[in-house]
Amino acid sequence: MQAKTLDAHIEVSPGVVGGKPRIAGRRITVQDIAIWHERLGWAADEIATEYGLSLADVYAALAYYFDHRQEINQSIHDGDALVQALREKTPSKLNQRLHAHNRHNKPD
């Protein structure tokens, strides 16, 4: 049996999840793992259990994240900015309907 190295856990493939580093053989990115761990406070074992990963996969992703923190955080920031821009450009139809409904049903 050949031992798996850290490099065997993380792949970067052009055309797969935008070329972002990901768990080998999966579409779960290092960025996903970083968000779940750093922003949502999930423990490594929670992430592994929830997504059917090994703990080694999760820790490899976290190691990769900490080695490339600046570029991955920039990618997260860019994604957040894109979402905000799209929200401003395309207002929620539900919010528009609720606003119109509330305006129409105001007591005189």
VMD Tcl script that builds the backbone (N, CA, C; Angstrom):
set m [mol new atoms 324]
animate dup $m
set s [atomselect $m all]
$s set {name element resname resid chain x y z} {
  {N N MET 1 A 0.844 -1.190 0.000}
  {CA C MET 1 A 0.000 0.000 0.000}
  {C C MET 1 A 0.884 1.247 0.000}
  {N N GLN 2 A 0.585 2.162 -0.868}
  {CA C GLN 2 A 1.355 3.394 -0.969}
  {C C GLN 2 A 0.732 4.449 -0.072}
  {N N ALA 3 A 1.559 5.164 0.680}
  {CA C ALA 3 A 1.066 6.218 1.571}
  {C C ALA 3 A 0.624 7.416 0.746}
  {N N LYS 4 A -0.473 8.034 1.168}
  {CA C LYS 4 A -0.999 9.222 0.501}
  {C C LYS 4 A -0.266 10.450 1.039}
  {N N THR 5 A 0.243 11.291 0.165}
  {CA C THR 5 A 0.899 12.523 0.593}
  {C C THR 5 A -0.118 13.654 0.609}
  {N N LEU 6 A 0.276 14.762 1.194}
  {CA C LEU 6 A -0.611 15.923 1.255}
  {C C LEU 6 A -1.055 16.337 -0.143}
  {N N ASP 7 A -0.135 16.270 -1.094}
  {CA C ASP 7 A -0.462 16.662 -2.471}
  {C C ASP 7 A -1.537 15.767 -3.087}
  {N N ALA 8 A -1.668 14.546 -2.604}
  {CA C ALA 8 A -2.665 13.640 -3.160}
  {C C ALA 8 A -4.074 14.003 -2.729}
  {N N HIS 9 A -4.221 14.872 -1.746}
  {CA C HIS 9 A -5.540 15.256 -1.249}
  {C C HIS 9 A -6.121 16.470 -1.978}
  {N N ILE 10 A -5.272 17.316 -2.548}
  {CA C ILE 10 A -5.714 18.570 -3.176}
  {C C ILE 10 A -5.335 18.564 -4.650}
  {N N GLU 11 A -6.286 18.950 -5.493}
  {CA C GLU 11 A -6.054 19.037 -6.937}
  {C C GLU 11 A -6.429 20.427 -7.440}
  {N N VAL 12 A -5.781 20.818 -8.509}
  {CA C VAL 12 A -6.166 22.023 -9.248}
  {C C VAL 12 A -6.278 21.593 -10.702}
  {N N SER 13 A -7.481 21.700 -11.262}
  {CA C SER 13 A -7.734 21.281 -12.638}
  {C C SER 13 A -8.435 22.413 -13.372}
  {N N PRO 14 A -7.815 22.943 -14.428}
  {CA C PRO 14 A -8.507 23.964 -15.214}
  {C C PRO 14 A -9.843 23.418 -15.713}
  {N N GLY 15 A -10.871 24.236 -15.605}
  {CA C GLY 15 A -12.187 23.826 -16.072}
  {C C GLY 15 A -13.028 23.089 -15.036}
  {N N VAL 16 A -12.457 22.794 -13.887}
  {CA C VAL 16 A -13.223 22.159 -12.815}
  {C C VAL 16 A -13.298 23.157 -11.671}
  {N N VAL 17 A -14.500 23.527 -11.270}
  {CA C VAL 17 A -14.786 24.558 -10.262}
  {C C VAL 17 A -13.924 25.810 -10.467}
  {N N GLY 18 A -13.855 26.224 -11.719}
  {CA C GLY 18 A -13.136 27.455 -12.046}
  {C C GLY 18 A -11.631 27.370 -11.819}
  {N N GLY 19 A -11.096 26.163 -11.786}
  {CA C GLY 19 A -9.664 26.001 -11.582}
  {C C GLY 19 A -9.212 26.223 -10.148}
  {N N LYS 20 A -10.180 26.307 -9.231}
  {CA C LYS 20 A -9.834 26.514 -7.819}
  {C C LYS 20 A -9.316 25.206 -7.217}
  {N N PRO 21 A -8.426 25.300 -6.224}
  {CA C PRO 21 A -7.958 24.089 -5.558}
  {C C PRO 21 A -9.129 23.401 -4.856}
  {N N ARG 22 A -9.157 22.062 -4.955}
  {CA C ARG 22 A -10.294 21.310 -4.440}
  {C C ARG 22 A -9.830 19.981 -3.887}
  {N N ILE 23 A -10.727 19.332 -3.141}
  {CA C ILE 23 A -10.455 17.995 -2.644}
  {C C ILE 23 A -10.348 17.068 -3.858}
  {N N ALA 24 A -9.309 16.258 -3.917}
  {CA C ALA 24 A -9.077 15.366 -5.056}
  {C C ALA 24 A -10.296 14.487 -5.315}
  {N N GLY 25 A -10.737 14.500 -6.575}
  {CA C GLY 25 A -11.867 13.670 -6.977}
  {C C GLY 25 A -13.226 14.209 -6.587}
  {N N ARG 26 A -13.267 15.383 -6.015}
  {CA C ARG 26 A -14.527 15.996 -5.564}
  {C C ARG 26 A -14.633 17.411 -6.140}
  {N N ARG 27 A -15.814 17.997 -6.017}
  {CA C ARG 27 A -16.014 19.383 -6.436}
  {C C ARG 27 A -16.074 20.319 -5.221}
  {N N ILE 28 A -15.609 19.838 -4.088}
  {CA C ILE 28 A -15.559 20.643 -2.865}
  {C C ILE 28 A -14.226 21.376 -2.853}
  {N N THR 29 A -14.304 22.707 -2.849}
  {CA C THR 29 A -13.079 23.497 -2.940}
  {C C THR 29 A -12.460 23.750 -1.568}
  {N N VAL 30 A -11.178 24.090 -1.614}
  {CA C VAL 30 A -10.483 24.512 -0.391}
  {C C VAL 30 A -11.208 25.727 0.182}
  {N N GLN 31 A -11.672 26.596 -0.694}
  {CA C GLN 31 A -12.407 27.785 -0.262}
  {C C GLN 31 A -13.666 27.391 0.509}
  {N N ASP 32 A -14.387 26.382 0.047}
  {CA C ASP 32 A -15.571 25.900 0.773}
  {C C ASP 32 A -15.186 25.465 2.187}
  {N N ILE 33 A -14.145 24.645 2.273}
  {CA C ILE 33 A -13.692 24.140 3.574}
  {C C ILE 33 A -13.301 25.304 4.476}
  {N N ALA 34 A -12.584 26.286 3.920}
  {CA C ALA 34 A -12.149 27.447 4.709}
  {C C ALA 34 A -13.343 28.231 5.244}
  {N N ILE 35 A -14.351 28.443 4.424}
  {CA C ILE 35 A -15.548 29.169 4.853}
  {C C ILE 35 A -16.261 28.397 5.954}
  {N N TRP 36 A -16.449 27.105 5.762}
  {CA C TRP 36 A -17.150 26.309 6.774}
  {C C TRP 36 A -16.399 26.319 8.101}
  {N N HIS 37 A -15.089 26.253 8.015}
  {CA C HIS 37 A -14.277 26.187 9.234}
  {C C HIS 37 A -14.089 27.562 9.869}
  {N N GLU 38 A -13.694 28.544 9.075}
  {CA C GLU 38 A -13.333 29.860 9.602}
  {C C GLU 38 A -14.541 30.756 9.861}
  {N N ARG 39 A -15.499 30.781 8.954}
  {CA C ARG 39 A -16.652 31.677 9.105}
  {C C ARG 39 A -17.798 31.043 9.891}
  {N N LEU 40 A -18.046 29.767 9.631}
  {CA C LEU 40 A -19.174 29.106 10.278}
  {C C LEU 40 A -18.780 28.380 11.555}
  {N N GLY 41 A -17.490 28.238 11.787}
  {CA C GLY 41 A -17.010 27.633 13.021}
  {C C GLY 41 A -17.165 26.130 13.098}
  {N N TRP 42 A -17.300 25.463 11.948}
  {CA C TRP 42 A -17.430 24.008 11.954}
  {C C TRP 42 A -16.081 23.379 12.261}
  {N N ALA 43 A -16.093 22.335 13.053}
  {CA C ALA 43 A -14.882 21.569 13.338}
  {C C ALA 43 A -14.570 20.661 12.134}
  {N N ALA 44 A -13.322 20.251 12.037}
  {CA C ALA 44 A -12.899 19.404 10.913}
  {C C ALA 44 A -13.728 18.125 10.840}
  {N N ASP 45 A -14.014 17.515 11.982}
  {CA C ASP 45 A -14.795 16.271 11.956}
  {C C ASP 45 A -16.237 16.511 11.518}
  {N N GLU 46 A -16.796 17.686 11.818}
  {CA C GLU 46 A -18.149 18.014 11.354}
  {C C GLU 46 A -18.173 18.136 9.830}
  {N N ILE 47 A -17.172 18.801 9.285}
  {CA C ILE 47 A -17.084 18.964 7.824}
  {C C ILE 47 A -16.924 17.596 7.171}
  {N N ALA 48 A -16.030 16.781 7.711}
  {CA C ALA 48 A -15.779 15.452 7.148}
  {C C ALA 48 A -17.051 14.607 7.155}
  {N N THR 49 A -17.766 14.624 8.267}
  {CA C THR 49 A -18.995 13.829 8.387}
  {C C THR 49 A -20.082 14.349 7.451}
  {N N GLU 50 A -20.266 15.647 7.426}
  {CA C GLU 50 A -21.337 16.255 6.619}
  {C C GLU 50 A -21.154 15.992 5.118}
  {N N TYR 51 A -19.900 15.969 4.648}
  {CA C TYR 51 A -19.642 15.865 3.206}
  {C C TYR 51 A -18.966 14.563 2.792}
  {N N GLY 52 A -18.890 13.590 3.698}
  {CA C GLY 52 A -18.328 12.291 3.344}
  {C C GLY 52 A -16.848 12.346 2.987}
  {N N LEU 53 A -16.102 13.194 3.683}
  {CA C LEU 53 A -14.665 13.335 3.444}
  {C C LEU 53 A -13.887 12.656 4.559}
  {N N SER 54 A -12.636 12.392 4.302}
  {CA C SER 54 A -11.780 11.909 5.380}
  {C C SER 54 A -11.265 13.123 6.149}
  {N N LEU 55 A -10.880 12.896 7.395}
  {CA C LEU 55 A -10.273 13.987 8.157}
  {C C LEU 55 A -9.005 14.475 7.477}
  {N N ALA 56 A -8.272 13.565 6.863}
  {CA C ALA 56 A -7.049 13.951 6.143}
  {C C ALA 56 A -7.374 14.923 5.005}
  {N N ASP 57 A -8.488 14.688 4.303}
  {CA C ASP 57 A -8.899 15.610 3.235}
  {C C ASP 57 A -9.157 17.005 3.801}
  {N N VAL 58 A -9.887 17.064 4.898}
  {CA C VAL 58 A -10.235 18.354 5.501}
  {C C VAL 58 A -8.981 19.066 5.998}
  {N N TYR 59 A -8.132 18.349 6.708}
  {CA C TYR 59 A -6.912 18.979 7.225}
  {C C TYR 59 A -5.964 19.381 6.097}
  {N N ALA 60 A -5.926 18.607 5.015}
  {CA C ALA 60 A -5.112 18.990 3.855}
  {C C ALA 60 A -5.641 20.288 3.246}
  {N N ALA 61 A -6.972 20.400 3.156}
  {CA C ALA 61 A -7.576 21.623 2.622}
  {C C ALA 61 A -7.270 22.812 3.534}
  {N N LEU 62 A -7.352 22.601 4.833}
  {CA C LEU 62 A -7.042 23.693 5.764}
  {C C LEU 62 A -5.571 24.071 5.693}
  {N N ALA 63 A -4.690 23.081 5.568}
  {CA C ALA 63 A -3.259 23.379 5.422}
  {C C ALA 63 A -3.020 24.190 4.152}
  {N N TYR 64 A -3.670 23.788 3.050}
  {CA C TYR 64 A -3.544 24.526 1.796}
  {C C TYR 64 A -4.063 25.950 1.977}
  {N N TYR 65 A -5.197 26.087 2.640}
  {CA C TYR 65 A -5.771 27.416 2.882}
  {C C TYR 65 A -4.795 28.292 3.660}
  {N N PHE 66 A -4.229 27.766 4.750}
  {CA C PHE 66 A -3.332 28.585 5.563}
  {C C PHE 66 A -2.050 28.930 4.813}
  {N N ASP 67 A -1.623 28.085 3.883}
  {CA C ASP 67 A -0.455 28.392 3.049}
  {C C ASP 67 A -0.781 29.407 1.960}
  {N N HIS 68 A -2.052 29.541 1.595}
  {CA C HIS 68 A -2.477 30.434 0.501}
  {C C HIS 68 A -3.607 31.353 0.960}
  {N N ARG 69 A -3.555 31.723 2.205}
  {CA C ARG 69 A -4.655 32.468 2.829}
  {C C ARG 69 A -5.008 33.751 2.084}
  {N N GLN 70 A -4.014 34.535 1.721}
  {CA C GLN 70 A -4.290 35.835 1.088}
  {C C GLN 70 A -5.052 35.667 -0.228}
  {N N GLU 71 A -4.597 34.770 -1.080}
  {CA C GLU 71 A -5.272 34.615 -2.380}
  {C C GLU 71 A -6.667 33.999 -2.220}
  {N N ILE 72 A -6.855 33.065 -1.291}
  {CA C ILE 72 A -8.174 32.463 -1.098}
  {C C ILE 72 A -9.123 33.459 -0.444}
  {N N ASN 73 A -8.643 34.228 0.520}
  {CA C ASN 73 A -9.491 35.273 1.114}
  {C C ASN 73 A -9.886 36.314 0.077}
  {N N GLN 74 A -8.967 36.636 -0.848}
  {CA C GLN 74 A -9.302 37.584 -1.915}
  {C C GLN 74 A -10.391 36.999 -2.814}
  {N N SER 75 A -10.302 35.705 -3.106}
  {CA C SER 75 A -11.325 35.042 -3.921}
  {C C SER 75 A -12.680 35.067 -3.214}
  {N N ILE 76 A -12.675 34.830 -1.901}
  {CA C ILE 76 A -13.914 34.896 -1.121}
  {C C ILE 76 A -14.485 36.310 -1.173}
  {N N HIS 77 A -13.634 37.300 -0.975}
  {CA C HIS 77 A -14.057 38.711 -1.014}
  {C C HIS 77 A -14.632 39.059 -2.386}
  {N N ASP 78 A -13.950 38.635 -3.450}
  {CA C ASP 78 A -14.431 38.914 -4.807}
  {C C ASP 78 A -15.800 38.275 -5.050}
  {N N GLY 79 A -15.984 37.062 -4.554}
  {CA C GLY 79 A -17.279 36.389 -4.689}
  {C C GLY 79 A -18.371 37.120 -3.940}
  {N N ASP 80 A -18.056 37.582 -2.724}
  {CA C ASP 80 A -19.030 38.349 -1.938}
  {C C ASP 80 A -19.405 39.646 -2.655}
  {N N ALA 81 A -18.394 40.320 -3.233}
  {CA C ALA 81 A -18.642 41.573 -3.954}
  {C C ALA 81 A -19.512 41.331 -5.186}
  {N N LEU 82 A -19.273 40.240 -5.894}
  {CA C LEU 82 A -20.078 39.903 -7.066}
  {C C LEU 82 A -21.527 39.653 -6.664}
  {N N VAL 83 A -21.736 38.914 -5.590}
  {CA C VAL 83 A -23.095 38.643 -5.109}
  {C C VAL 83 A -23.795 39.951 -4.751}
  {N N GLN 84 A -23.101 40.842 -4.058}
  {CA C GLN 84 A -23.695 42.124 -3.680}
  {C C GLN 84 A -24.055 42.947 -4.916}
  {N N ALA 85 A -23.163 42.975 -5.901}
  {CA C ALA 85 A -23.431 43.719 -7.134}
  {C C ALA 85 A -24.642 43.141 -7.862}
  {N N LEU 86 A -24.748 41.827 -7.907}
  {CA C LEU 86 A -25.897 41.202 -8.562}
  {C C LEU 86 A -27.190 41.493 -7.815}
  {N N ARG 87 A -27.128 41.514 -6.487}
  {CA C ARG 87 A -28.322 41.839 -5.690}
  {C C ARG 87 A -28.775 43.267 -5.965}
  {N N GLU 88 A -27.833 44.180 -6.097}
  {CA C GLU 88 A -28.189 45.579 -6.370}
  {C C GLU 88 A -28.737 45.738 -7.777}
  {N N LYS 89 A -28.172 45.000 -8.723}
  {CA C LYS 89 A -28.590 45.097 -10.123}
  {C C LYS 89 A -29.936 44.410 -10.356}
  {N N THR 90 A -30.191 43.341 -9.641}
  {CA C THR 90 A -31.404 42.551 -9.830}
  {C C THR 90 A -32.137 42.459 -8.501}
  {N N PRO 91 A -33.009 43.429 -8.222}
  {CA C PRO 91 A -33.730 43.417 -6.945}
  {C C PRO 91 A -34.611 42.175 -6.800}
  {N N SER 92 A -34.829 41.771 -5.598}
  {CA C SER 92 A -35.653 40.610 -5.291}
  {C C SER 92 A -37.103 40.877 -5.677}
  {N N LYS 93 A -37.668 40.001 -6.468}
  {CA C LYS 93 A -39.072 40.136 -6.849}
  {C C LYS 93 A -39.974 39.923 -5.640}
  {N N LEU 94 A -39.558 39.044 -4.743}
  {CA C LEU 94 A -40.333 38.812 -3.530}
  {C C LEU 94 A -40.389 40.088 -2.690}
  {N N ASN 95 A -39.248 40.750 -2.498}
  {CA C ASN 95 A -39.236 41.996 -1.727}
  {C C ASN 95 A -40.092 43.063 -2.397}
  {N N GLN 96 A -40.048 43.137 -3.713}
  {CA C GLN 96 A -40.869 44.107 -4.433}
  {C C GLN 96 A -42.352 43.826 -4.199}
  {N N ARG 97 A -42.744 42.575 -4.273}
  {CA C ARG 97 A -44.146 42.210 -4.059}
  {C C ARG 97 A -44.585 42.511 -2.626}
  {N N LEU 98 A -43.713 42.165 -1.662}
  {CA C LEU 98 A -44.048 42.432 -0.263}
  {C C LEU 98 A -44.189 43.928 -0.016}
  {N N HIS 99 A -43.285 44.702 -0.593}
  {CA C HIS 99 A -43.338 46.154 -0.431}
  {C C HIS 99 A -44.628 46.709 -1.047}
  {N N ALA 100 A -44.969 46.253 -2.243}
  {CA C ALA 100 A -46.196 46.705 -2.908}
  {C C ALA 100 A -47.425 46.261 -2.121}
  {N N HIS 101 A -47.400 45.042 -1.611}
  {CA C HIS 101 A -48.523 44.529 -0.825}
  {C C HIS 101 A -48.711 45.354 0.453}
  {N N ASN 102 A -47.617 45.633 1.138}
  {CA C ASN 102 A -47.687 46.418 2.376}
  {C C ASN 102 A -48.164 47.841 2.107}
  {N N ARG 103 A -47.706 48.420 1.002}
  {CA C ARG 103 A -48.134 49.774 0.653}
  {C C ARG 103 A -49.624 49.800 0.330}
  {N N HIS 104 A -50.092 48.761 -0.369}
  {CA C HIS 104 A -51.485 48.695 -0.773}
  {C C HIS 104 A -52.401 48.442 0.420}
  {N N ASN 105 A -51.940 47.720 1.417}
  {CA C ASN 105 A -52.762 47.328 2.565}
  {C C ASN 105 A -52.550 48.213 3.780}
  {N N LYS 106 A -51.955 49.368 3.625}
  {CA C LYS 106 A -51.768 50.294 4.767}
  {C C LYS 106 A -53.111 50.857 5.198}
  {N N PRO 107 A -53.330 50.896 6.504}
  {CA C PRO 107 A -54.588 51.515 6.971}
  {C C PRO 107 A -54.551 53.023 6.705}
  {N N ASP 108 A -55.708 53.554 6.355}
  {CA C ASP 108 A -55.785 55.001 6.056}
  {C C ASP 108 A -55.899 55.827 7.281}
}
mol reanalyze $m
mol bondsrecalc $m
mol representation Tube
mol addrep $m
